[in-house]
């Protein structure tokens, strides 16, 4: 049934080629087209027309599917050899089937592509061939008997015509990138990429990004990007920076749309962190002139991210002298400065500085801590510096020893070695039985064995005053003269003795 159909098709082909049964000889001969028709003879003589050129079975076919078969010119008996069949579609063909017959004096070995083998019949179901498409079939045979081996192939094909329409799928993709974490003073870089992931062009593409509360970009809370048209596979990128007004977690969603009705969304989440500095100050309520005292600060980051470049600065109050500092504190430009670097959250630092004053007064210490992305914070504390009086009592007798009836002079000197004035400084001198006081300077009053001097109203720091007493030896012995001093600042009596020998 297939052979009959094939012959009908071959007769109806454009080239009107003769149906080729597929007989091939051992050596392929080139196809020669039929000669042009012989001109008609003159009317006087009418010879018989020349016979038409004969087409042989080893010529290529010229139907819907052109076939051309070749084999070697000769082979040795018992040897394998290859027969090759070249196929070429002259137009679009469908249901192409190739039949080949193994010759009786040969045996089938194999073929490429593999054939469906049914005894001596070989079949290849090629399917559809487009115009100009070519295929090659190779058959390996083994010569089994002496003589001529004839291997023939035939083709069955149906004319095939097609129409096509393209089915497209519009699709759009949107991606959004933003950092997972930032510090509040840093911008938040955002990147939007819109891409046509479908198979058709998209028109009037737009991307809209509505920023969540707390984020802005150039003062705006919503951004619109007009993309225009996107060809299949084409993409566009848009970048912008957002800033945060407060710390927190921000989820930002953008949306892409097109005139074709396809749309896409993309989100990003950014956590905005903020360092928060806190500072306290501690200073002694009172200090003394000339004595060092310490002022300490506590700096802590109560935020959720390190405060980079944290610095504490404390101006040195006028009238004070900086002596030392802990934790690498140094004086720079009239300030005590501590460079704390990146201050981690909840890792407090205690920082102290030592000062000394040569004058009394109240001194105020103002400390300011600041860091990258952290708001400056300040604190103050104060210390009252006062002086302290320190009275030195010096006494002497001259001459010593003395005889009974001889006089000697006692000198008493009071010096304020402290840093503050002392007031109402009183001096009483008591004499033993061996010596009697006779007279005293500076208004001193002699009463029996006692000399009382009037109170010295105010003795400034580093100042001194001197009293003298004239006394006479009255009894042989080792006399002990007692000097007693009191003052407002040092109310407890201070006593001293001076030994005088009477002989």
Secondary structure, 3 states (H helix, E strand, C coil): CHHHHHHHHHHCCCCCCCCCCCCCCCCCCCCCCCCCCCCCCCCCCCCCCCCCCCCCCCCCCCCCEEEEEECCCCCCCCCEEEEEEEEEECCCEEEEEEEEECCCCEEEEEEECCCEEECCEEEEEEEEECCCCEEEEEEEEEECCCCCCCCCEEEEEEECCCCCCCCCCCCEEEEEEECCEEECCCCEEEEEEEEECCCCCEEEEEEEEECCCCEEECCECEEEEEEEEECCCCEEEEEEEEEECCCEEEEEEEEEECCCCCEEEEEEEEEEECCCEEEEEEECCEEECCCCEEEEEEEEECCCCCEEEEEEEEECCCCEEEEEECCCCEEECCEEEEEEEEECECCCEEEEEEEEECCCEEEEEEEEEEECCEEEEEEEEEEEEECCCCEEEEEEEECCCECCCCEEEEEEEEEECCCCCEEEEEEEEECCCCEEEEEECCCCEEECCEEEEEEEEEECCCCEEEEEEEEEECCCEEEEEEEEEECCCCCCCEEEEEEEEEC
